[in-house]
């Protein structure tokens, strides 16, 4: 069986991103197979949880990568792109290059 994608690289990135999430009031979990992309779910976990958009900005800065929704790359004013999902969840794609990317969904703070 040939494994496609970047599972080992994704797992390597996860611990770094997980610590950033924890430091900013979120729980972070992987869901999915890691075969094509790394699907992440972030849930606000503490009263001090920062805004979801800010968490993604920290991830993008930490990774030194570009955020993308569909095929629209970061706008000239560096506005982070997002998509609205069921139950108020917001989603972002962080493009890592070579067709690897992180698909992250963040639940809203209450």
Backbone as JSON Lines, residues from 0, in Angstrom:
{"i":0,"aa":"X","n":[0.83,-1.18,0.0],"ca":[0.0,0.0,0.0],"c":[0.88,1.25,0.0]}
{"i":1,"aa":"X","n":[0.59,2.17,-0.88],"ca":[1.32,3.42,-0.95],"c":[0.57,4.48,-0.16]}
{"i":2,"aa":"X","n":[1.27,5.13,0.78],"ca":[0.66,6.2,1.56],"c":[0.9,7.51,0.84]}
{"i":3,"aa":"X","n":[-0.17,8.19,0.51],"ca":[-0.06,9.48,-0.15],"c":[-0.23,10.58,0.88]}
{"i":4,"aa":"X","n":[0.24,11.74,0.56],"ca":[0.07,12.85,1.48],"c":[1.27,13.02,2.39]}
{"i":5,"aa":"X","n":[1.04,13.67,3.48],"ca":[2.13,14.08,4.34],"c":[1.85,13.76,5.82]}
{"i":6,"aa":"X","n":[1.37,12.54,6.15],"ca":[0.98,12.28,7.53],"c":[2.09,12.52,8.56]}
{"i":7,"aa":"X","n":[3.31,12.13,8.28],"ca":[4.4,12.31,9.25],"c":[4.67,13.79,9.48]}
{"i":8,"aa":"X","n":[4.65,14.56,8.42],"ca":[4.87,16.01,8.55],"c":[3.74,16.65,9.34]}
{"i":9,"aa":"X","n":[2.51,16.23,9.06],"ca":[1.36,16.79,9.78],"c":[1.47,16.5,11.28]}
{"i":10,"aa":"X","n":[1.84,15.3,11.63],"ca":[1.96,14.94,13.04],"c":[3.06,15.77,13.7]}
{"i":11,"aa":"X","n":[4.13,16.01,12.95],"ca":[5.21,16.85,13.47],"c":[4.75,18.27,13.76]}
{"i":12,"aa":"X","n":[3.89,18.8,12.91],"ca":[3.37,20.16,13.1],"c":[2.33,20.22,14.22]}
{"i":13,"aa":"X","n":[1.6,19.14,14.4],"ca":[0.49,19.14,15.35],"c":[0.91,19.56,16.76]}
{"i":14,"aa":"X","n":[2.0,18.99,17.27],"ca":[2.38,19.28,18.64],"c":[2.69,20.77,18.83]}
{"i":15,"aa":"X","n":[3.34,21.37,17.85],"ca":[3.65,22.79,17.91],"c":[2.35,23.61,17.93]}
{"i":16,"aa":"X","n":[1.43,23.29,17.02],"ca":[0.16,24.02,16.95],"c":[-0.69,23.78,18.19]}
{"i":17,"aa":"X","n":[-0.66,22.57,18.71],"ca":[-1.42,22.23,19.91],"c":[-0.99,23.1,21.08]}
{"i":18,"aa":"X","n":[0.32,23.29,21.23],"ca":[0.81,24.11,22.34],"c":[0.37,25.56,22.18]}
{"i":19,"aa":"X","n":[0.4,26.08,20.96],"ca":[-0.08,27.44,20.71],"c":[-1.55,27.55,21.06]}
{"i":20,"aa":"X","n":[-2.34,26.54,20.68],"ca":[-3.76,26.54,21.01],"c":[-3.97,26.55,22.52]}
{"i":21,"aa":"X","n":[-3.27,25.68,23.23],"ca":[-3.4,25.61,24.68],"c":[-3.02,26.94,25.32]}
{"i":22,"aa":"X","n":[-1.92,27.53,24.86],"ca":[-1.45,28.79,25.41],"c":[-2.45,29.92,25.21]}
{"i":23,"aa":"X","n":[-3.37,29.74,24.26],"ca":[-4.34,30.79,23.94],"c":[-5.78,30.38,24.25]}
{"i":24,"aa":"X","n":[-5.94,29.35,25.11],"ca":[-7.26,29.01,25.63],"c":[-8.07,28.02,24.82]}
{"i":25,"aa":"X","n":[-7.44,27.25,23.93],"ca":[-8.16,26.31,23.06],"c":[-7.7,24.88,23.26]}
{"i":26,"aa":"X","n":[-8.6,23.95,23.02],"ca":[-8.26,22.55,22.85],"c":[-8.17,22.32,21.34]}
{"i":27,"aa":"X","n":[-7.19,21.54,20.92],"ca":[-6.99,21.28,19.49],"c":[-6.97,19.79,19.26]}
{"i":28,"aa":"X","n":[-7.71,19.33,18.25],"ca":[-7.79,17.9,17.95],"c":[-7.67,17.66,16.45]}
{"i":29,"aa":"X","n":[-7.09,16.53,16.12],"ca":[-7.01,16.08,14.72],"c":[-8.24,15.22,14.44]}
{"i":30,"aa":"X","n":[-8.83,15.4,13.27],"ca":[-9.86,14.46,12.82],"c":[-9.59,14.17,11.36]}
{"i":31,"aa":"X","n":[-9.94,13.0,10.93],"ca":[-9.67,12.62,9.54],"c":[-8.44,11.73,9.44]}
{"i":32,"aa":"X","n":[-8.11,11.38,8.21],"ca":[-7.08,10.37,7.95],"c":[-5.67,10.92,7.82]}
{"i":33,"aa":"X","n":[-5.51,12.22,7.62],"ca":[-4.23,12.86,7.33],"c":[-3.7,12.47,5.94]}
{"i":34,"aa":"X","n":[-4.5,11.8,5.14],"ca":[-4.04,11.35,3.83],"c":[-3.87,12.51,2.86]}
{"i":35,"aa":"X","n":[-4.82,13.45,2.84],"ca":[-4.74,14.57,1.91],"c":[-4.32,15.85,2.61]}
{"i":36,"aa":"X","n":[-4.95,16.12,3.73],"ca":[-4.65,17.33,4.48],"c":[-4.71,17.01,5.97]}
{"i":37,"aa":"X","n":[-4.41,18.0,6.79],"ca":[-4.55,17.81,8.23],"c":[-5.79,18.58,8.67]}
{"i":38,"aa":"X","n":[-6.83,17.84,9.03],"ca":[-8.07,18.43,9.51],"c":[-7.95,18.64,11.02]}
{"i":39,"aa":"X","n":[-8.16,19.88,11.45],"ca":[-8.09,20.2,12.87],"c":[-9.39,20.83,13.33]}
{"i":40,"aa":"X","n":[-9.73,20.59,14.58],"ca":[-10.86,21.24,15.22],"c":[-10.31,21.93,16.47]}
{"i":41,"aa":"X","n":[-10.64,23.22,16.61],"ca":[-10.25,23.96,17.81],"c":[-11.51,24.39,18.54]}
{"i":42,"aa":"X","n":[-11.52,24.14,19.84],"ca":[-12.67,24.52,20.66],"c":[-12.19,25.41,21.8]}
{"i":43,"aa":"X","n":[-12.86,26.55,22.02],"ca":[-12.49,27.39,23.15],"c":[-12.62,26.58,24.43]}
{"i":44,"aa":"X","n":[-11.59,26.62,25.28],"ca":[-11.55,25.75,26.44],"c":[-11.51,26.51,27.75]}
{"i":45,"aa":"X","n":[-11.06,27.75,27.7],"ca":[-10.97,28.56,28.91],"c":[-11.7,29.88,28.69]}
{"i":46,"aa":"X","n":[-11.97,30.57,29.8],"ca":[-12.61,31.89,29.69],"c":[-11.71,32.89,28.99]}
{"i":47,"aa":"X","n":[-10.41,32.64,28.97],"ca":[-9.46,33.56,28.36],"c":[-9.2,33.25,26.88]}
{"i":48,"aa":"X","n":[-9.93,32.34,26.29],"ca":[-9.7,31.98,24.88],"c":[-9.76,33.22,24.0]}
{"i":49,"aa":"X","n":[-8.76,33.35,23.14],"ca":[-8.72,34.49,22.22],"c":[-9.72,34.27,21.08]}
{"i":50,"aa":"X","n":[-9.92,35.28,20.28],"ca":[-10.8,35.19,19.11],"c":[-10.23,34.14,18.14]}
{"i":51,"aa":"X","n":[-11.11,33.36,17.51],"ca":[-10.69,32.31,16.59],"c":[-9.79,32.81,15.48]}
{"i":52,"aa":"X","n":[-10.14,33.96,14.92],"ca":[-9.34,34.54,13.84],"c":[-7.92,34.8,14.31]}
{"i":53,"aa":"X","n":[-7.77,35.27,15.53],"ca":[-6.45,35.55,16.08],"c":[-5.64,34.26,16.24]}
{"i":54,"aa":"X","n":[-6.31,33.18,16.64],"ca":[-5.63,31.89,16.76],"c":[-5.08,31.46,15.4]}
{"i":55,"aa":"X","n":[-5.88,31.6,14.36],"ca":[-5.41,31.23,13.01],"c":[-4.26,32.13,12.6]}
{"i":56,"aa":"X","n":[-4.35,33.4,12.9],"ca":[-3.25,34.32,12.57],"c":[-1.95,33.88,13.26]}
{"i":57,"aa":"X","n":[-2.07,33.43,14.51],"ca":[-0.89,32.93,15.23],"c":[-0.33,31.68,14.56]}
{"i":58,"aa":"X","n":[-1.22,30.77,14.14],"ca":[-0.77,29.57,13.43],"c":[-0.05,29.94,12.14]}
{"i":59,"aa":"X","n":[-0.65,30.84,11.36],"ca":[-0.06,31.25,10.08],"c":[1.31,31.88,10.31]}
{"i":60,"aa":"X","n":[1.39,32.75,11.31],"ca":[2.67,33.38,11.64],"c":[3.7,32.34,12.08]}
{"i":61,"aa":"X","n":[3.26,31.43,12.93],"ca":[4.14,30.39,13.45],"c":[4.68,29.5,12.33]}
{"i":62,"aa":"X","n":[3.83,29.18,11.38],"ca":[4.22,28.31,10.27],"c":[4.9,29.06,9.14]}
{"i":63,"aa":"X","n":[4.76,30.39,9.12],"ca":[5.32,31.19,8.03],"c":[4.66,30.85,6.71]}
{"i":64,"aa":"X","n":[3.34,30.57,6.75],"ca":[2.62,30.11,5.57],"c":[1.57,31.11,5.1]}
{"i":65,"aa":"X","n":[0.78,30.69,4.12],"ca":[-0.26,31.51,3.54],"c":[-1.62,30.9,3.83]}
{"i":66,"aa":"X","n":[-2.6,31.74,4.1],"ca":[-3.96,31.26,4.33],"c":[-4.72,31.33,3.02]}
{"i":67,"aa":"X","n":[-5.54,30.35,2.75],"ca":[-6.27,30.31,1.48],"c":[-7.66,29.74,1.68]}
{"i":68,"aa":"X","n":[-8.63,30.33,1.01],"ca":[-9.99,29.78,0.97],"c":[-10.27,29.45,-0.47]}
{"i":69,"aa":"X","n":[-10.47,28.2,-0.79],"ca":[-10.61,27.81,-2.19],"c":[-9.3,28.09,-2.89]}
{"i":70,"aa":"X","n":[-9.31,29.0,-3.86],"ca":[-8.07,29.36,-4.55],"c":[-7.71,30.82,-4.32]}
{"i":71,"aa":"X","n":[-8.41,31.47,-3.42],"ca":[-8.12,32.88,-3.14],"c":[-7.05,32.98,-2.07]}
{"i":72,"aa":"X","n":[-5.9,33.48,-2.45],"ca":[-4.79,33.62,-1.5],"c":[-5.03,34.87,-0.67]}
{"i":73,"aa":"X","n":[-4.3,34.99,0.44],"ca":[-4.39,36.14,1.31],"c":[-4.51,37.43,0.5]}
{"i":74,"aa":"X","n":[-5.43,38.27,0.89],"ca":[-5.64,39.52,0.17],"c":[-4.48,40.48,0.44]}
{"i":75,"aa":"X","n":[-4.34,41.54,-0.39],"ca":[-3.22,42.47,-0.22],"c":[-3.18,43.09,1.18]}
{"i":76,"aa":"X","n":[-4.33,43.25,1.83],"ca":[-4.33,43.84,3.18],"c":[-4.15,42.77,4.25]}
{"i":77,"aa":"X","n":[-3.77,41.54,3.82],"ca":[-3.5,40.43,4.73],"c":[-4.7,40.01,5.57]}
{"i":78,"aa":"X","n":[-5.9,40.24,5.06],"ca":[-7.1,39.79,5.76],"c":[-7.14,38.27,5.72]}
{"i":79,"aa":"X","n":[-7.24,37.65,6.89],"ca":[-7.33,36.19,6.94],"c":[-8.67,35.77,6.32]}
{"i":80,"aa":"X","n":[-8.62,34.77,5.48],"ca":[-9.84,34.31,4.82],"c":[-10.54,33.29,5.7]}
{"i":81,"aa":"X","n":[-11.86,33.23,5.56],"ca":[-12.62,32.31,6.38],"c":[-13.88,31.88,5.65]}
{"i":82,"aa":"X","n":[-14.43,30.8,6.08],"ca":[-15.7,30.32,5.57],"c":[-16.6,29.99,6.74]}
{"i":83,"aa":"X","n":[-17.89,30.25,6.61],"ca":[-18.83,29.94,7.69],"c":[-19.38,28.53,7.49]}
{"i":84,"aa":"X","n":[-19.47,27.79,8.58],"ca":[-19.92,26.4,8.58],"c":[-21.09,26.26,9.55]}
{"i":85,"aa":"X","n":[-21.73,25.09,9.59],"ca":[-22.84,24.88,10.52],"c":[-22.46,25.14,11.99]}
{"i":86,"aa":"X","n":[-23.43,25.55,12.78],"ca":[-23.3,25.78,14.22],"c":[-22.35,26.92,14.57]}
{"i":87,"aa":"X","n":[-22.15,27.84,13.64],"ca":[-21.3,28.99,13.93],"c":[-19.81,28.74,13.79]}
{"i":88,"aa":"X","n":[-19.46,27.53,13.36],"ca":[-18.05,27.17,13.18],"c":[-17.47,27.98,12.02]}
{"i":89,"aa":"X","n":[-16.23,28.41,12.18],"ca":[-15.52,29.09,11.1],"c":[-14.38,28.2,10.63]}
{"i":90,"aa":"X","n":[-14.08,28.25,9.34],"ca":[-13.06,27.36,8.77],"c":[-12.04,28.15,7.96]}
{"i":91,"aa":"X","n":[-10.81,27.69,8.04],"ca":[-9.71,28.27,7.28],"c":[-8.88,27.15,6.68]}
{"i":92,"aa":"X","n":[-8.21,27.44,5.57],"ca":[-7.2,26.55,5.01],"c":[-5.86,27.27,5.11]}
{"i":93,"aa":"X","n":[-4.87,26.59,5.65],"ca":[-3.51,27.14,5.7],"c":[-2.68,26.29,4.75]}
{"i":94,"aa":"X","n":[-2.26,26.91,3.66],"ca":[-1.52,26.19,2.62],"c":[-0.05,26.05,3.02]}
{"i":95,"aa":"X","n":[0.44,24.81,2.97],"ca":[1.81,24.52,3.38],"c":[2.75,24.34,2.2]}
{"i":96,"aa":"X","n":[2.22,24.23,1.0],"ca":[3.03,24.0,-0.19],"c":[3.01,22.54,-0.59]}
{"i":97,"aa":"X","n":[3.38,22.26,-1.84],"ca":[3.41,20.89,-2.38],"c":[2.08,20.18,-2.18]}
{"i":98,"aa":"X","n":[0.98,20.89,-2.27],"ca":[-0.39,20.4,-2.12],"c":[-0.76,19.99,-0.7]}
{"i":99,"aa":"X","n":[0.12,20.24,0.26],"ca":[-0.18,19.97,1.66],"c":[-0.87,21.19,2.27]}
{"i":100,"aa":"X","n":[-1.87,20.94,3.1],"ca":[-2.52,22.06,3.77],"c":[-3.22,21.62,5.04]}
{"i":101,"aa":"X","n":[-3.47,22.61,5.9],"ca":[-4.23,22.4,7.13],"c":[-5.62,22.98,6.93]}
{"i":102,"aa":"X","n":[-6.62,22.2,7.23],"ca":[-8.01,22.63,7.18],"c":[-8.47,22.71,8.63]}
{"i":103,"aa":"X","n":[-8.64,23.93,9.14],"ca":[-8.97,24.09,10.55],"c":[-10.35,24.7,10.73]}
{"i":104,"aa":"X","n":[-11.12,24.1,11.6],"ca":[-12.44,24.62,11.98],"c":[-12.37,25.05,13.44]}
{"i":105,"aa":"X","n":[-12.9,26.22,13.73],"ca":[-12.87,26.75,15.08],"c":[-14.29,27.04,15.53]}
{"i":106,"aa":"X","n":[-14.63,26.47,16.68],"ca":[-15.95,26.73,17.27],"c":[-15.94,28.12,17.88]}
{"i":107,"aa":"X","n":[-17.09,28.8,17.85],"ca":[-17.13,30.17,18.38],"c":[-17.06,30.18,19.9]}
{"i":108,"aa":"X","n":[-16.56,31.29,20.43],"ca":[-16.57,31.52,21.87],"c":[-17.99,31.91,22.26]}
{"i":109,"aa":"X","n":[-18.38,31.6,23.49],"ca":[-19.72,32.0,23.92],"c":[-19.64,33.29,24.7]}
